[in-house]
Amino acid sequence: MELVNTPVSRRSFLRASALAGGGLLLGSYVLENEAWAASPAAAPPADATLNLFVKIAPDGIVTIISKNPEIGQGIKTSLPMIVAEELDVDWKDVRVEGIPLDARYTGQSAGGSTATPQNYDNMRKTGAAARAMLVAAAAQQWGVQPSECTTASGVITHTSSGKKLKYGEVAEKAAALPAPDLNTVTLKDPKNFKILGTRVPGVDNLAVVTGKPVFGIDATVPGMKYAVFEKCPVFGGKATAFNSDEIAAQPGVFKAFIVEGTPNLSGLVSGVAIVADSYWAAASARKKLKVTWDEGAHANDSSVSFQAQADAFAKGAPAQSVAKTGDADAALASAAKVVEGNYFYPFLSHAPLEPMNCTAVVKDGKAELWCSTQQAQGGQGLVARTLGLQPADVKVNIMRSGGGFGRRLASDYMADAAWIAKEAGVPVKLIWTREDDMQHDPYRAAGWHYFKGGVDAGGKLIAWKNHFVTFTQDGQRGADRAPGAGDFPHRSVPNVDIGTSMIPFNVPTGPLRAPGSNGFSFAIQSFIDEMAHAAGKDPVQFRLELLDLIPPPAPAPAGGAPGGRGGAPGASGPDPARCKGVLQAVAERSGWGKQKLEKGRGMGVAFYFSHQGYFAEVVDASVSKAGVVKVNKVWVVGDVGAQIVNLSGAENQVQGAVLDGLAEALYQEITIDKGRTVQTNFNNFPLMRMSASCEVDVYFLKTENRVTGLGEPALPPAPPALCNAIFAAIGKRIRTLPLSKQDLKWT
Amino acid sequence: MPVTFKVNGQSKTVDVPADTPLLWVLRDTLDLKGTKFGCGIGQCSACTVHIAGEPTRACRTTIATVQGKEVTTIEGLSANGTHPVQRAWMDLDVPQCGYCQAGQIMAAAALLRKNPKPTDADIDAAMDPHLCRCATYNRIRDAIHKASTMSANNNNNNNG
């Protein structure tokens, strides 16, 4: 995912000013400037960017700006909780405000489970610094030392005299005081936390349950018309002509025109736009549309041909070597048992329930957009490039997203709307149909892992080969980078050979929740299960023994651990102790190995490290004789560091991620035929429904580590844990997803 | 074609093509944005409203068929989020992205009116047409049970 990890040289400082009408306005700034960071006495340079605004009004109401897009991950609630905790106010006195994309801020994005690790420390410090300023103002008024005062619920108390002042009463005075150094401010002892770790309902829940217009698709602007956009069904193809007279004559149609598009599959592509007085008029006219397409060079691409190319690659050596230790071929030749496993996982659509849409006004060399987005700045840049504007002339109003899952890291729909609004000369609301959404998605790339593993007579894993076949658009970069040297189980095996080959293609791909990991986990944690059985060992015990062979990691650098799937490339990889911690805990909570289940029912285990989170999961699943899978229960243990921010949101995320992973494994597949996507809607790309969902037991193992994010890391273990449970139930090894395409009948 | 019907207790007349789905009349003509577009083919049920009290997919209901009927949308379920189902949804912090929740709530309210003490199986049967991409299903089920208790306690579940 193209998101920036936390730089180690980040430094924060605080600016205080008086709020109009009295009160305190605090800006917390982040600076990525090593020279300045090395000389804290120097004045902050002009390019410092704002990270957080906190306002304390005379009535004591605290307003906290939430800069990150809310996409269902709960960030609009959880980040302000961190500030409120250290500020020592009651949550009922906190108001949270979202803001548009603002050039003064950093990191107005939602992706990579990065918002919590990037903001946790700084937001604590900001809250604590604000509290210190309010205490100092009260102490000054009383003529006492700040150290003689305590705070609780937004009230400062002089301990010996019992005098009290409310935050709102001293906020204006505090604004005139020097802001403390954020790097030396005193933080609460976590055992005194009153807000962090509790269950706080989402701040927008009332708006959601009463149907308030908070989502991108709900935006309206004066004089707006409605647009639909038929893109070339073949990726990379172009519209050359259409029945323009007939379409223009349809009721309510304002304009219809060809969009030439750009070669960027994640930008403006070619098609026909119809702009009309209502959505239904535009959609009805579209039914009459007859377009002549130049389908381009990829009209024969298909999933069948991709499979044939992958199999052909697998017969030879990988085009590129990724990691090599020892001599895997020699070890396989000497192994007591050798297992070969060819794993495949398909393309997947993100399918957020709110289809792509954007409302755009383009006028006088400026554009203003209203939309659901995970990466407003990326969208701003794309729109600017597409329309030939300066980014500063593109304003993006960030609406609540009806789901993201990585889909809204791409901004193609923003470029569409802006272009169509410009061409039509009126403000437009563009709405993609579900079919548009499913057929023009930067899909999770399909992938193949051709494994060979060997165990010696003592059941020790001595060889591990993985030829990973992925795709490439430019011949250089793979759609997913291969599992690296640090990834499990590579550091536990003396002879490792990992390589990759790439199939040229022209299908748009991009990050889907837990990118990379969501496919690798299935392949790796299933094949490790095969090796456990080959070794004659219990699958939990086998994994624990492999983890014991990994040396503990070097201490994390100041500013935090590396991000990414399994540690940055070349980094030492996941911490074996944390992997073992979650694995042992989930085995205990699930009663692993304690009961003998009847044939047709089994338990499977998997663990994975992604996006700085450690998760282990056990699935209890049944397979009927007719081959129908039913998941009975999932146990989850996660380690995301020393503190859970919002227990309610955290459990919700984890349960959702686990069921999401199960749905991917059970039903989901995008296939390509004749250069286009076959699936169209939820009737042939199913999502999980309530009757297929199951109890998900969530337990957080708190460890003395950095606090990290939860949007993603609970997903990857779910598919392999389910497939391993199916093996335990009926003895059939699942090497190809989705399960709905596998014959699971047994007698 | 002018069509007159009641929305959230108020009589409305709209003049749109007869095949226009109720969904787009609600959202674009009447500016009631709470009812959501998800799939357009009756697969996700994000567009669920009550027509004569029955949970109905507004994306598959043409405006011509609504003539003279009573429609209730999420905006009309209660004055200010006070319906037991809405309160239970907030108490249990059900939503993640929240996009499907209006449809889920409308289905749950209709279920509880017909069946004030539903079992898990009753809930699954009533709610299975509703997709939640964030998979908040466990909380939805719990919230329906909770709303069932709240309805029994104050017995004012007459709306919608």
Interface residues (C-beta under 8 A of the other chain):
Chain A: I71 G72 Q73 G74 R199 V200 P201 G202 D204 N205 L206 V208 V209 T210 G211 K212 P213 V214 F215 I217 D218 T220 Y226 P251 S278 Y279 W280 A281 S284 A351 P352 L353 E354 P355 R400 S401 G402 G403 G404 F405 I431 T433 R434 S648 G649 N652 Q653 Q655 G656 L659 D660 A663 N681 F682 N683 L687 M688 R689 M690 S691 S693 E695 V696
Chain B: V16 P17 D19 T20 P21 W24 R27 D28 T29 D31 L32 K33 G34 T35 K36 F37 G38 C39 G40 I41 Q43 C44 A46 T73 I74 E75 L77 S78 N80 G81 Q86 W89 M90 D91 D93 V94 P95 Q96 C97 G98 Y99 C100 Q101 A102 I105 I123 D124 A125 M127 D128 P129 H130 L131 C132 R133 C134 A135 T136 Y137 N138 R139 I140 R141
